[in-house]
Amino acid sequence: MRRLATLAIAALLLAGSPAAASCVASSFIEKFAMAEVVAAGRVDRGILPSRTVTFRPVTVFKGELATEVAVRIGPDVGNSGATSVDYDATPGDHVLYLRAVNGVYETNDCSGSHAGAPTSEERAIFGVGAPPHPGSLGGDSATFGLLPFIAAAAVAIGAGALFLRAKLVRRAQRGA
């Protein structure tokens, strides 16, 4: 019986390893340094299967952010469900500490994100912040996936226009 109980506990621990994650103790300054973006704003709605919420920042303290972004509330664990470090992003005001993971912003319970307004400690470090940038080109994925393609397309269009112009000039010179 004791052996069976030991095996059952071991199986539960191994099966739940992604969900068994816990936070490493870190200071406010370390959390701020690890975040690529820190912003205060409003979580509007969540999408449960993907564990993603819509975040509308009002003030950006670190990095740049569009006026509306999708934020995953925990590590990407595929279809295995929630983890123990998933952030409780209920609708309302939040300060989110974000990192870009595979082109998607992500936060979790260990990042420093919290409900409500910035704390006095955060206000002392962050200052007044800045508004989010209005153009999003796809919101959360703009700076990670879409922008290089837009730049490549612009270069290709420019090169094509120069080629066409040179061809038309040559044709005009032959006809003259």
Contact map, one row per residue, 1 for C-alpha under 8 A:
11111000000000000000000000000000000000000000000000000000000000000000000000000000000000000000000000000000000000000000000000000000000000000000000000000000000000000000000000000000
11111100000000000000000000000000000000000000000000000000000000000000000000000000000000000000000000000000000000000000000000000000000000000000000000000000000000000000000000000000
11111110000000000000000000000000000000000000000000000000000000000000000000000000000000000000000000000000000000000000000000000000000000000000000000000000000000000000000000000000
11111111000000000000000000000000000000000000000000000000000000000000000000000000000000000000000000000000000000000000000000000000000000000000000000000000000000000000000000000000
11111111100000000000000000000000000000000000000000000000000000000000000000000000000000000000000000000000000000000000000000000000000000000000000000000000000000000000000000000000
01111111110000000000000000000000000000000000000000000000000000000000000000000000000000000000000000000000000000000000000000000000000000000000000000000000000000000000000000000000
00111111111000000000000000000000000000000000000000000000000000000000000000000000000000000000000000000000000000000000000000000000000000000000000000000000000000000000000000000000
00011111111100000000000000000000000000000000000000000000000000000000000000000000000000000000000000000000000000000000000000000000000000000000000000000000000000000000000000000000
00001111111110000000000000000000000000000000000000000000000000000000000000000000000000000000000000000000000000000000000000000000000000000000000000000000000000000000000000000000
00000111111111000000000000000000000000000000000000000000000000000000000000000000000000000000000000000000000000000000000000000000000000000000000000000000000000000000000000000000
00000011111111100000000000000000000000000000000000000000000000000000000000000000000000000000000000000000000000000000000000000000000000000000000000000000000000000000000000000000
00000001111111110000000000000000000000000000000000000000000000000000000000000000000000000000000000000000000000000000000000000000000000000000000000000000000000000000000000000000
00000000111111111001000000000000000000000000000000000000000000000000000000000000000000000000000000000000000000000000000000000000000000000000000000000000000000000000000000000000
00000000011111111000000000000000000000000000000000000000000000000000000000000000000000000000000000000000000000000000000000000000000000000000000000000000000000000000000000000000
00000000001111111000000000000000000000000000000000000000000000000000000000000000000000000000000000000000000000000000000000000000000000000000000000000000000000000000000000000000
00000000000111111111000000000000000000000000000000000000000000000000000000000000000000000000000000000000000000000000000000000000000000000000000000000000000000000000000000000000
00000000000011111111100000000000000000000000000000000000000000000000000000000000000000000000000000000000000000000000000000000000000000000000000000000000000000000000000000000000
00000000000000011111100000000000000000000000000000000000000000000000000000001000001000000000000000000000000000000000000000000000000000000000000000000000000000000000000000000000
00000000000000011111100000000000000000000000000000000000000000000000000000000000011110000000000000000000000000000000000000000000000000000000000000000000000000000000000000000000
00000000000010011111110000000000000000000000000000000000000000000000000000000000001100000000000000000000000000000000000000000000000000000000000000000000000000000000000000000000
00000000000000001111111000000000000000000000000000000000000000000000000000000000001110000000000000000000000000000000000000000000000000000000000000000000000000000000000000000000
00000000000000000001111100000000000000000000000000000000000000000000000000000000000110000000000000000000000001000000000000000000000000000000000000000000000000000000000000000000
00000000000000000000111110000000000000000000000000000000000000000000000000000000000010000000000000000000000011000000000000000000000000000000000000000000000000000000000000000000
00000000000000000000011111000000000000000000000000000000000000000000000000000000000000000000000000000000000001000000000000000000000000000000000000000000000000000000000000000000
00000000000000000000001111100000000000000000000000000000000000000000000000000000000000000000000000000000000000000000000000000000000000000000000000000000000000000000000000000000
00000000000000000000000111110110000000000000000000000000000000000000000000000000000000000000000000000000000000000000000000000000000000000000000000000000000000000000000000000000
00000000000000000000000011111110000000000000000000000000000000000000000000000000000000000000000000000000000000000000000000000000000000000000000000000000000000000000000000000000
00000000000000000000000001111111000000000000000000000000000000000000000000000000000000000000000000000000000000010000000000000000000000000000000000000000000000000000000000000000
00000000000000000000000000111111100000000000000000000000000000000000000000000000000000000000000000000000000000000000000000000000000000000000000000000000000000000000000000000000
00000000000000000000000001111111110000000000000000000000000000000000000000000000000000000000000000000000000000000000000000000000000000000000000000000000000000000000000000000000
00000000000000000000000001111111111000000000000000000000000000000000000000000000000000000000000010000000000000110000000000000000000000000000000000000000000000000000000000000000
00000000000000000000000000011111111001000000000000000000000000000000000000000000000000000000000010000000000000010000000000000000000000000000000000000000000000000000000000000000
00000000000000000000000000001111111100000000000000000000000000000000000000000000000000000000000000000000000000000000000000000000000000000000000000000000000000000000000000000000
00000000000000000000000000000111111100000000000000000000000000000000000000000000000000000000000000100000000000000000000000000000000000000000000000000000000000000000000000000000
00000000000000000000000000000011111111000000000000000000000000000000000000000000000000000000000011100000000000100000000000000000000000000000000000000000000000000000000000000000
00000000000000000000000000000000111111000000000000000000000001100000000000000000000000000000000011110000000000000000000000000000000000000000000000000000000000000000000000000000
00000000000000000000000000000000001111100000000000000000000111111000000000000000000000000000000011100000000000000000000000000000000000000000000000000000000000000000000000000000
00000000000000000000000000000001001111110000000000000000000111100000000000000000000000000000001111000000000000000000000000000000000000000000000000000000000000000000000000000000
00000000000000000000000000000000000011111000000000000000111111000000000000000000000000000000001110000000000000000000000000000000000000000000000000000000000000000000000000000000
00000000000000000000000000000000000001111100000000000000111110000000000000000000000000000000111100000000000000000000110000000000000000000000000000000000000000000000000000000000
00000000000000000000000000000000000000111110000000000011111000000000000000000000000000000000111000000000000000000000000000000000000000000000000000000000000000000000000000000000
00000000000000000000000000000000000000011111000000000011110000000000000000000000000000000011110000000000000000000000000000000000000000000000000000000000000000000000000000000000
00000000000000000000000000000000000000001111100000001111000000000000000000000000000000001111110000000000000000000000000000000000000000000000000000000000000000000000000000000000
00000000000000000000000000000000000000000111110000001111000000000000000000000000000000000011000000000000000000000000000000000000000000000000000000000000000000000000000000000000
00000000000000000000000000000000000000000011111000001110000000000000000000000000000000000110000000000000000000000000000000000000000000000000000000000000000000000000000000000000
00000000000000000000000000000000000000000001111100111100000000000000000000000000000000001110000000000000000000000000000000000000000000000000000000000000000000000000000000000000
00000000000000000000000000000000000000000000111111111000000000000000000000000000000000000000000000000000000000000000000000000000000000000000000000000000000000000000000000000000
00000000000000000000000000000000000000000000011111110000000000000000000000000000000000000000000000000000000000000000000000000000000000000000000000000000000000000000000000000000
00000000000000000000000000000000000000000000001111110000000000000000000000000000100000000000000000000000000000000000000000000000000000000000000000000000000000000000000000000000
00000000000000000000000000000000000000000000001111110000000000000000000100000000000000000000000000000000000000000000000000000000000000000000000000000000000000000000000000000000
00000000000000000000000000000000000000000000011111111000000000000000000111000000010000000000000000000000000000000000000000000000000000000000000000000000000000000000000000000000
00000000000000000000000000000000000000000000011111111100000000000000011110000000000000000000000000000000000000000000000000000000000000000000000000000000000000000000000000000000
00000000000000000000000000000000000000000011111000111110000000000000011110000000000000001000000000000000000000000000000000000000000000000000000000000000000000000000000000000000
00000000000000000000000000000000000000000011110000011111000000000001111000000000000000000000000000000000000000000000000000000000000000000000000000000000000000000000000000000000
00000000000000000000000000000000000000001111100000001111100000000001111000000000000000000000000000000000000000000000000000000000000000000000000000000000000000000000000000000000
00000000000000000000000000000000000000001111000000000111110000000011100000000000000000000000000000000000000000000000000000000000000000000000000000000000000000000000000000000000
00000000000000000000000000000000000000111100000000000011111100001111000000000000000000000000000000000000000000000000000000000000001100000000000000000000000000000000000000000000
00000000000000000000000000000000000000111100000000000001111100000010000000000000000000000000000000000000000000000000000000000000001100000000000000000000000000000000000000000000
00000000000000000000000000000000000000111000000000000000111110000000000000000000000000000000000000000000000000000000000000000001111100000000000000000000000000000000000000000000
00000000000000000000000000000000000011110000000000000000111111111000000000000000000000000000000000000000000000000000000000000000111100000000000000000000000000000000000000000000
00000000000000000000000000000000000011110000000000000000001111100000000000000000000000000000000000000000000000000000000000000111110000000000000000000000000000000000000000000000
00000000000000000000000000000000000111100000000000000000000111110000000000000000000000000000000000000000000000000000000000000100100000000000000000000000000000000000000000000000
00000000000000000000000000000000000111000000000000000000000111111000000000000000000000000000000000000000000000000000000000000000000000000000000000000000000000000000000000000000
00000000000000000000000000000000000010000000000000000000000101111100000000000000000000000000000000000000000000000000000000000000000110000000000000000000000000000000000000000000
00000000000000000000000000000000000010000000000000000000100100111111100000000000000000000000000000000000000000000000000000000000000110000001000000000000000000000000000000000000
00000000000000000000000000000000000000000000000000000000100000011111100000000000000000000000000000000000000000000000000000000000000111110011000000000000000000000000000000000000
00000000000000000000000000000000000000000000000000000001110000001111100000000000000000000000000000000000000000000000000000000000000111110010000000000000000000000000000000000000
00000000000000000000000000000000000000000000000000000111100000001111110000000000000000000000000000000000000000000000000000000000000000010011000000000000000000000000000000000000
00000000000000000000000000000000000000000000000000000111000000001111111000000000000000000000000000000000100000000000000000000000000000000011000000000000000000000000000000000000
00000000000000000000000000000000000000000000000000011110000000000001111100000000000000000000000000000001100000000000000000000000000000000011000000000000000000000000000000000000
00000000000000000000000000000000000000000000000000011110000000000000111110000000000000000000000000000001111000000000000000000000000000000001000000000000000000000000000000000000
00000000000000000000000000000000000000000000000001111000000000000000011111110000000000000000000000000001111000000000000000000000000000000000000000000000000000000000000000000000
00000000000000000000000000000000000000000000000000111000000000000000001111100000000001111000000000000000011100000000000000000000000000000000000000000000000000000000000000000000
00000000000000000000000000000000000000000000000000100000000000000000000111110000011011100000000000000000011110000000000000000000000000000000000000000000000000000000000000000000
00000000000000000000000000000000000000000000000000000000000000000000000111111000001011000000000000000000011100000000000000000000000000000000000000000000000000000000000000000000
00000000000000000000000000000000000000000000000000000000000000000000000101111100000000000000000000000000000000000000000000000000000000000000000000000000000000000000000000000000
00000000000000000100000000000000000000000000000000000000000000000000000000111111110000000000000000000000000000000000000000000000000000000000000000000000000000000000000000000000
00000000000000000000000000000000000000000000000000000000000000000000000000011111100000000000000000000000000000000000000000000000000000000000000000000000000000000000000000000000
00000000000000000000000000000000000000000000000000000000000000000000000000001111100000000000000000000000000000000000000000000000000000000000000000000000000000000000000000000000
00000000000000000000000000000000000000000000000000000000000000000000000000001111110000000000000000000000000000000000000000000000000000000000000000000000000000000000000000000000
00000000000000000000000000000000000000000000000010000000000000000000000000001111111000000000000000000000000000000000000000000000000000000000000000000000000000000000000000000000
00000000000000000010000000000000000000000000000000100000000000000000000001001001111101000000000000000000000000000000000000000000000000000000000000000000000000000000000000000000
00000000000000000111100000000000000000000000000000000000000000000000000001100000111111000000000000000000000000000000000000000000000000000000000000000000000000000000000000000000
00000000000000000011110000000000000000000000000000000000000000000000000000000000011111000000000000000000000000000000000000000000000000000000000000000000000000000000000000000000
00000000000000000010111000000000000000000000000000000000000000000000000001100000001111100000000000000000000111000000000000000000000000000000000000000000000000000000000000000000
00000000000000000000000000000000000000000000000000000000000000000000000011100000011111110000000000000000001110000000000000000000000000000000000000000000000000000000000000000000
00000000000000000000000000000000000000000000000000000000000000000000000011000000000011111000000000000000001110001000000000000000000000000000000000000000000000000000000000000000
00000000000000000000000000000000000000000000000000000000000000000000000010000000000001111100000000000000000010000000000000000000000000000000000000000000000000000000000000000000
00000000000000000000000000000000000000000010010000001000000000000000000010000000000000111110010000000000000000000010000000000000000000000000000000000000000000000000000000000000
00000000000000000000000000000000000000000010110000000000000000000000000000000000000000011111000000000000000000000000000000000000000000000000000000000000000000000000000000000000
00000000000000000000000000000000000000000111110000000000000000000000000000000000000000001111100000000000000000000000000000000000000000000000000000000000000000000000000000000000
00000000000000000000000000000000000000000111000000000000000000000000000000000000000000000111110000000000000000000011000000000000000000000000000000000000000000000000000000000000
00000000000000000000000000000000000000011110000000000000000000000000000000000000000000000011111000000000000000000011100000000000000000000000000000000000000000000000000000000000
00000000000000000000000000000000000000011110000000000000000000000000000000000000000000001001111100000000000000001111100000000000000000000000000000000000000000000000000000000000
00000000000000000000000000000000000001111000000000000000000000000000000000000000000000000000111110000000000000001111110000000000000000000000000000000000000000000000000000000000
00000000000000000000000000000000000001110000000000000000000000000000000000000000000000000000011111000000001000011100000000000000000000000000000000000000000000000000000000000000
00000000000000000000000000000011001111100000000000000000000000000000000000000000000000000000001111100000001000111000000000000000000000000000000000000000000000000000000000000000
00000000000000000000000000000000001111000000000000000000000000000000000000000000000000000000000111110000111000100000000000000000000000000000000000000000000000000000000000000000
00000000000000000000000000000000011110000000000000000000000000000000000000000000000000000000000011111000111000000000000000000000000000000000000000000000000000000000000000000000
00000000000000000000000000000000000100000000000000000000000000000000000000000000000000000000000001111111110000000000000000000000000000000000000000000000000000000000000000000000
00000000000000000000000000000000000000000000000000000000000000000000000000000000000000000000000000111111110000000000000000000000000000000000000000000000000000000000000000000000
00000000000000000000000000000000000000000000000000000000000000000000000000000000000000000000000000011111000000000000000000000000000000000000000000000000000000000000000000000000
00000000000000000000000000000000000000000000000000000000000000000000000000000000000000000000000000011111100000000000000000000000000000000001100110000000000000000000000000000000
00000000000000000000000000000000000000000000000000000000000000000000011100000000000000000000000000011111110000000000000000000000000000000001100000000000000000000000000000000000
00000000000000000000000000000000000000000000000000000000000000000000111100000000000000000000000001111011111000000000000000000000000000000001000000000000000000000000000000000000
00000000000000000000000000000000000000000000000000000000000000000000001111100000000000000000000001111001111100000000000000000000000000000000000000000000000000000000000000000000
00000000000000000000000000000000000000000000000000000000000000000000001111100000000001100000000111100000111110101000000000000000000000000000000000000000000000000000000000000000
00000000000000000000000000000000000000000000000000000000000000000000000011100000000011100000000000000000011111111000000000000000000000000000000000000000000000000000000000000000
00000000000000000000001000000000000000000000000000000000000000000000000001000000000011110000000000000000001111111000000000000000000000000000000000000000000000000000000000000000
00000000000000000000011100000000000000000000000000000000000000000000000000000000000010000000000000000000000111111000000000000000000000000000000000000000000000000000000000000000
00000000000000000000000000000010001000000000000000000000000000000000000000000000000000000000000011000000001111111000000000000000000000000000000000000000000000000000000000000000
00000000000000000000000000010011000000000000000000000000000000000000000000000000000000000000000110000000000111111100000000000000000000000000000000000000000000000000000000000000
00000000000000000000000000000000000000000000000000000000000000000000000000000000000000100000011110000000001111111110000000000000000000000000000000000000000000000000000000000000
00000000000000000000000000000000000000000000000000000000000000000000000000000000000000000000011100000000000000011111000000000000000000000000000000000000000000000000000000000000
00000000000000000000000000000000000000000000000000000000000000000000000000000000000000001001111000000000000000001111100000000000000000000000000000000000000000000000000000000000
00000000000000000000000000000000000000000000000000000000000000000000000000000000000000000001111000000000000000000111110000000000000000000000000000000000000000000000000000000000
00000000000000000000000000000000000000010000000000000000000000000000000000000000000000000000111000000000000000000011111000000000000000000000000000000000000000000000000000000000
00000000000000000000000000000000000000010000000000000000000000000000000000000000000000000000001000000000000000000001111111100000000000000000000000000000000000000000000000000000
00000000000000000000000000000000000000000000000000000000000000000000000000000000000000000000000000000000000000000000111111100000000000000000000000000000000000000000000000000000
00000000000000000000000000000000000000000000000000000000000000000000000000000000000000000000000000000000000000000000011111110000000000000000000000000000000000000000000000000000
00000000000000000000000000000000000000000000000000000000000000000000000000000000000000000000000000000000000000000000011111111000000000000000000000000000000000000000000000000000
00000000000000000000000000000000000000000000000000000000000000000000000000000000000000000000000000000000000000000000011111111110000000000000000000000000000000000000000000000000
00000000000000000000000000000000000000000000000000000000000000000000000000000000000000000000000000000000000000000000011111111111000000000000000000000000000000000000000000000000
00000000000000000000000000000000000000000000000000000000000000000000000000000000000000000000000000000000000000000000000111111110000000000000000000000000000000000000000000000000
00000000000000000000000000000000000000000000000000000000000000000000000000000000000000000000000000000000000000000000000011111110000000000000000000000000000000000000000000000000
00000000000000000000000000000000000000000000000000000000000011000000000000000000000000000000000000000000000000000000000001111111100000000000000000000000000000000000000000000000
00000000000000000000000000000000000000000000000000000000000010000000000000000000000000000000000000000000000000000000000001111111100000000000000000000000000000000000000000000000
00000000000000000000000000000000000000000000000000000000001010000000000000000000000000000000000000000000000000000000000000100111110000000000000000000000000000000000000000000000
00000000000000000000000000000000000000000000000000000000001111000000000000000000000000000000000000000000000000000000000000000111111000000000000000000000000000000000000000000000
00000000000000000000000000000000000000000000000000000000001110000000000000000000000000000000000000000000000000000000000000000001111100000000000000000000000000000000000000000000
00000000000000000000000000000000000000000000000000000000111100000000000000000000000000000000000000000000000000000000000000000000111110000000000000000000000000000000000000000000
00000000000000000000000000000000000000000000000000000000111100011110000000000000000000000000000000000000000000000000000000000000011111000000000000000000000000000000000000000000
00000000000000000000000000000000000000000000000000000000000000011110000000000000000000000000000000000000000000000000000000000000001111110000000000000000000000000000000000000000
00000000000000000000000000000000000000000000000000000000000000000110000000000000000000000000000000000000000000000000000000000000000111110000000000000000000000000000000000000000
00000000000000000000000000000000000000000000000000000000000000000110000000000000000000000000000000000000000000000000000000000000000011111000000000000000000000000000000000000000
00000000000000000000000000000000000000000000000000000000000000000111000000000000000000000000000000000000000000000000000000000000000011111111010000000000000000000000000000000000
00000000000000000000000000000000000000000000000000000000000000000000000000000000000000000000000000000000000000000000000000000000000000111110010001000000000000000000000000000000
00000000000000000000000000000000000000000000000000000000000000000000000000000000000000000000000000000000000000000000000000000000000000011111110001000000000000000000000000000000
00000000000000000000000000000000000000000000000000000000000000000111110000000000000000000000000000000000000000000000000000000000000000011111110000000000000000000000000000000000
00000000000000000000000000000000000000000000000000000000000000001101111000000000000000000000000000000011100000000000000000000000000000010111111000000000000000000000000000000000
00000000000000000000000000000000000000000000000000000000000000000000000000000000000000000000000000000011000000000000000000000000000000000111111111000000000000000000000000000000
00000000000000000000000000000000000000000000000000000000000000000000000000000000000000000000000000000000000000000000000000000000000000011111111111100000000000000000000000000000
00000000000000000000000000000000000000000000000000000000000000000000000000000000000000000000000000000000000000000000000000000000000000000001111111100000000000000000000000000000
00000000000000000000000000000000000000000000000000000000000000000000000000000000000000000000000000000010000000000000000000000000000000000000111111110000000000000000000000000000
00000000000000000000000000000000000000000000000000000000000000000000000000000000000000000000000000000010000000000000000000000000000000000000111111111000000000000000000000000000
00000000000000000000000000000000000000000000000000000000000000000000000000000000000000000000000000000000000000000000000000000000000000001100111111111100000000000000000000000000
00000000000000000000000000000000000000000000000000000000000000000000000000000000000000000000000000000000000000000000000000000000000000000000011111111110000000000000000000000000
00000000000000000000000000000000000000000000000000000000000000000000000000000000000000000000000000000000000000000000000000000000000000000000000111111111000000000000000000000000
00000000000000000000000000000000000000000000000000000000000000000000000000000000000000000000000000000000000000000000000000000000000000000000000011111111100000000000000000000000
00000000000000000000000000000000000000000000000000000000000000000000000000000000000000000000000000000000000000000000000000000000000000000000000001111111110000000000000000000000
00000000000000000000000000000000000000000000000000000000000000000000000000000000000000000000000000000000000000000000000000000000000000000000000000111111111000000000000000000000
00000000000000000000000000000000000000000000000000000000000000000000000000000000000000000000000000000000000000000000000000000000000000000000000000011111111100000000000000000000
00000000000000000000000000000000000000000000000000000000000000000000000000000000000000000000000000000000000000000000000000000000000000000000000000001111111110000000000000000000
00000000000000000000000000000000000000000000000000000000000000000000000000000000000000000000000000000000000000000000000000000000000000000000000000000111111111000000000000000000
00000000000000000000000000000000000000000000000000000000000000000000000000000000000000000000000000000000000000000000000000000000000000000000000000000011111111100000000000000000
00000000000000000000000000000000000000000000000000000000000000000000000000000000000000000000000000000000000000000000000000000000000000000000000000000001111111110000000000000000
00000000000000000000000000000000000000000000000000000000000000000000000000000000000000000000000000000000000000000000000000000000000000000000000000000000111111111000000000000000
00000000000000000000000000000000000000000000000000000000000000000000000000000000000000000000000000000000000000000000000000000000000000000000000000000000011111111100000000000000
00000000000000000000000000000000000000000000000000000000000000000000000000000000000000000000000000000000000000000000000000000000000000000000000000000000001111111110000000000000
00000000000000000000000000000000000000000000000000000000000000000000000000000000000000000000000000000000000000000000000000000000000000000000000000000000000111111111000000000000
00000000000000000000000000000000000000000000000000000000000000000000000000000000000000000000000000000000000000000000000000000000000000000000000000000000000011111111100000000000
00000000000000000000000000000000000000000000000000000000000000000000000000000000000000000000000000000000000000000000000000000000000000000000000000000000000001111111110000000000
00000000000000000000000000000000000000000000000000000000000000000000000000000000000000000000000000000000000000000000000000000000000000000000000000000000000000111111111000000000
00000000000000000000000000000000000000000000000000000000000000000000000000000000000000000000000000000000000000000000000000000000000000000000000000000000000000011111111100000000
00000000000000000000000000000000000000000000000000000000000000000000000000000000000000000000000000000000000000000000000000000000000000000000000000000000000000001111111110000000
00000000000000000000000000000000000000000000000000000000000000000000000000000000000000000000000000000000000000000000000000000000000000000000000000000000000000000111111111000000
00000000000000000000000000000000000000000000000000000000000000000000000000000000000000000000000000000000000000000000000000000000000000000000000000000000000000000011111111100000
00000000000000000000000000000000000000000000000000000000000000000000000000000000000000000000000000000000000000000000000000000000000000000000000000000000000000000001111111110000
00000000000000000000000000000000000000000000000000000000000000000000000000000000000000000000000000000000000000000000000000000000000000000000000000000000000000000000111111111000
00000000000000000000000000000000000000000000000000000000000000000000000000000000000000000000000000000000000000000000000000000000000000000000000000000000000000000000011111111100
00000000000000000000000000000000000000000000000000000000000000000000000000000000000000000000000000000000000000000000000000000000000000000000000000000000000000000000001111111110
00000000000000000000000000000000000000000000000000000000000000000000000000000000000000000000000000000000000000000000000000000000000000000000000000000000000000000000000111111111
00000000000000000000000000000000000000000000000000000000000000000000000000000000000000000000000000000000000000000000000000000000000000000000000000000000000000000000000011111111
00000000000000000000000000000000000000000000000000000000000000000000000000000000000000000000000000000000000000000000000000000000000000000000000000000000000000000000000001111111
00000000000000000000000000000000000000000000000000000000000000000000000000000000000000000000000000000000000000000000000000000000000000000000000000000000000000000000000000111111
00000000000000000000000000000000000000000000000000000000000000000000000000000000000000000000000000000000000000000000000000000000000000000000000000000000000000000000000000011111
